[in-house]
């Protein structure tokens, strides 16, 4: 499994600059490993909606240490494709979740809240 540093090295190969230019984005994608330390952590950000969230968080582009504007979308897509082989949609991940009782047994809100 690639680490954020490996992904950042790949970004340097693609757009020049330094590892540190790209690490914040790659760390953000893989931060979810702290909650689920196997490939399933990717279900939280490694999809088209995660790429959209990445752009919202980091802006439309970064300026690397060579002064080059690099679109955040390209960096994010590179990360996801390196890990998944393509950019899946959020529904690609969610449709494989097996429903469990706790997922759909909502309790009625108390009268004070309602």
C-alpha positions as CSV (number, residue, x, y, z in Angstrom):
1,X,0.0,0.0,0.0
2,X,1.4,3.4,-1.0
3,X,2.1,6.0,1.6
4,X,1.5,9.7,1.3
5,X,5.2,10.1,0.7
6,X,5.0,7.6,-2.2
7,X,2.1,9.6,-3.7
8,X,4.0,12.9,-3.2
9,X,7.0,11.4,-5.0
10,X,4.8,10.6,-7.9
11,X,3.4,14.1,-7.8
12,X,6.9,15.5,-8.0
13,X,7.6,13.3,-11.0
14,X,4.4,14.6,-12.7
15,X,4.6,18.4,-11.8
16,X,8.1,19.0,-10.3
17,X,8.5,20.9,-7.1
18,X,9.2,19.2,-3.7
19,X,7.5,16.5,-1.7
20,X,6.4,19.1,0.8
21,X,4.3,20.8,-1.9
22,X,2.1,17.8,-2.2
23,X,2.2,16.0,1.2
24,X,-0.8,18.0,2.7
25,X,-3.1,16.7,0.0
26,X,-1.8,13.1,0.1
27,X,-1.9,13.1,3.9
28,X,-5.5,14.3,3.9
29,X,-6.5,11.4,1.6
30,X,-4.8,8.8,3.8
31,X,-5.7,10.4,7.2
32,X,-8.6,8.0,7.3
33,X,-6.2,5.1,7.9
34,X,-6.1,6.2,11.5
35,X,-9.8,5.1,11.8
36,X,-9.6,1.9,9.7
37,X,-6.1,0.8,8.8
38,X,-6.7,-1.3,5.8
39,X,-7.9,-0.7,2.2
40,X,-11.4,0.0,3.5
41,X,-10.3,3.4,4.8
42,X,-10.4,4.5,1.1
43,X,-14.3,4.3,1.1
44,X,-14.2,7.6,3.0
45,X,-12.3,9.8,0.5
46,X,-11.1,7.8,-2.4
47,X,-13.9,8.6,-4.9
48,X,-15.2,11.5,-7.0
49,X,-16.9,13.2,-4.0
50,X,-13.7,12.9,-2.0
51,X,-11.9,14.7,-4.9
52,X,-14.5,17.4,-4.7
53,X,-14.0,17.8,-1.0
54,X,-10.2,17.9,-1.5
55,X,-10.6,20.8,-3.9
56,X,-12.9,22.6,-1.4
57,X,-10.3,22.1,1.3
58,X,-7.1,23.0,-0.6
59,X,-8.4,25.3,-3.3
60,X,-8.5,24.9,-7.0
61,X,-4.7,24.7,-7.3
62,X,-1.5,24.8,-5.4
63,X,1.6,26.7,-6.3
64,X,4.6,24.3,-5.9
65,X,8.1,25.3,-4.9
66,X,9.0,25.9,-8.6
67,X,6.3,28.5,-8.8
68,X,4.1,26.3,-11.0
69,X,0.3,26.2,-10.5
70,X,-0.9,22.6,-10.2
71,X,-4.6,21.9,-10.2
72,X,-5.7,20.2,-7.0
73,X,-8.0,18.0,-9.0
74,X,-5.1,16.5,-10.9
75,X,-3.2,15.8,-7.7
76,X,-6.3,14.2,-6.1
77,X,-7.1,12.2,-9.1
78,X,-3.5,10.9,-9.3
79,X,-3.8,9.7,-5.7
80,X,-7.1,7.9,-6.2
81,X,-6.1,6.3,-9.4
82,X,-2.8,5.1,-7.9
83,X,-4.7,3.4,-5.1
84,X,-7.9,2.3,-6.9
85,X,-7.0,2.0,-10.5
86,X,-9.6,4.6,-11.5
87,X,-11.7,7.2,-9.9
88,X,-14.8,5.4,-8.4
89,X,-17.9,7.3,-7.5
90,X,-19.2,7.4,-3.9
91,X,-22.0,5.0,-5.0
92,X,-19.4,2.5,-6.2
93,X,-18.2,2.2,-2.6
94,X,-21.6,2.5,-0.9
95,X,-23.5,-0.1,-2.9
96,X,-21.2,-2.8,-1.5
97,X,-22.1,-2.1,2.1
98,X,-24.2,-4.9,3.5
99,X,-27.1,-3.3,5.4
100,X,-27.1,-4.1,9.2
101,X,-30.0,-3.6,11.5
102,X,-28.4,-0.7,13.4
103,X,-28.1,1.3,10.1
104,X,-31.9,1.6,9.6
105,X,-33.5,1.4,13.0
106,X,-33.8,5.0,13.9
107,X,-35.4,5.9,17.2
108,X,-38.2,8.5,17.5
109,X,-37.0,11.8,18.7
110,X,-38.2,12.9,22.1
111,X,-41.1,15.3,22.3
112,X,-38.8,18.0,23.6
113,X,-36.7,17.9,20.5
114,X,-39.5,17.4,18.0
